[in-house]
């Protein structure tokens, strides 16, 4: 008589044996990663559009006052509004992606060390003062959990550009408000807006790479069972 141990049920291959990595607890990051990048890309594109037209819009306001109207003003306000909406969407989708990646890291590598709790994947972006470094730590530790031998240079590069773009964006918005409402600092508003847009483009490229690398490394462990430093990413 044949025993079950000699001929296991076909479904047994779908279940992890004792001691294996519980990758079934981890969830796919692809959809959230795409949404997070698209939201950031829309914010960046709209900011670039606003930077292109702010010079003309400010000159018209300085010449004709608050009654001035031109296509550049319409484009500026539409682009600014869309950028704000995309920024909110980027916060939501980016936080969802990061929180899931953090939970995945805990499931795939329970012994991984994390400086911050999973809740900071959301709160780290909006909490005053600690927003300067908490999100960086969360992202860094999510990657290190599965790829401890990889350098943090990529994440540091992205985070530096992100902080620079945040400072530039706040400064540009203030200068643009002065140029359009008080007819002051028009040239400075245009210059600062262009510089900020360029930095945001670079930050977007860095963010896209961070999303790609962490997603690939976690999926390699989830679907291929690979354990180690990841797929040779920087």
C-alpha positions, 0 to 999 in steps of 0.5 A: 500500500502506497503512503501519502509521504511517498506520493504527496498531493500535487497541491503540496508544491504550492505551499512552503515547507517548514523553514522556507521564506514566507514569501506568500505574505509579501505582495506585488509592488508593480501596480503601486510603483507605476502609480507612484511614478506616474503621479510624480511624473505628472507633478514634474511635467506640470511644474515644468510647464508652469516654469515655461510660462511664468515669465510671460504671465508675470510680465503681462501682470506687471504691464496690465495689472490684475485685469490682464488675461492671456493664454499664459496665465490660463496655462499657468493656473491649470498646470499649477492646479494639476501639479497640486492634485498630482502631488497629493496623488503622489503622496498617497501612492508613494506611501502605499508603495513604501508601506507595502515594500516595508511589510514585504521586507519584514515578511521576506527577511524577518531578521532585517534591521529597520531604524523606523517603524512601518507607520513612518512610511506614511508619517515620515513625509509630513511630520515636521523636522523629521521629514528631512530624514525619516523617509530616507531611512525607511527606504534605505532599510527596506532595501538593506533588508534584502540586499545588505551588501548594496550601497546606499548611494542611489537612495542618497542621490535621490533623497538629496535631489528630492530635498533640493526640489522641495526647497526649490518648489516652495521658494518658486511658489512664493516668488511666483505669487509675488510676481503675479499678485504684487508684480515683483521679482518676475525675473527671479521667479522665472529663473528659480522656477526653471532651476527647480523644474530641472532639479525635479526632473533629476529627482524624478529619474532617481525616484523611478530608479529607486522604485524599480530597484526595490521592486525587482529585488523583492520580486526576485525573492518572492517569485524566484526564491533568490536570496542575496544581494539582488539582481546586480543593481547599483 
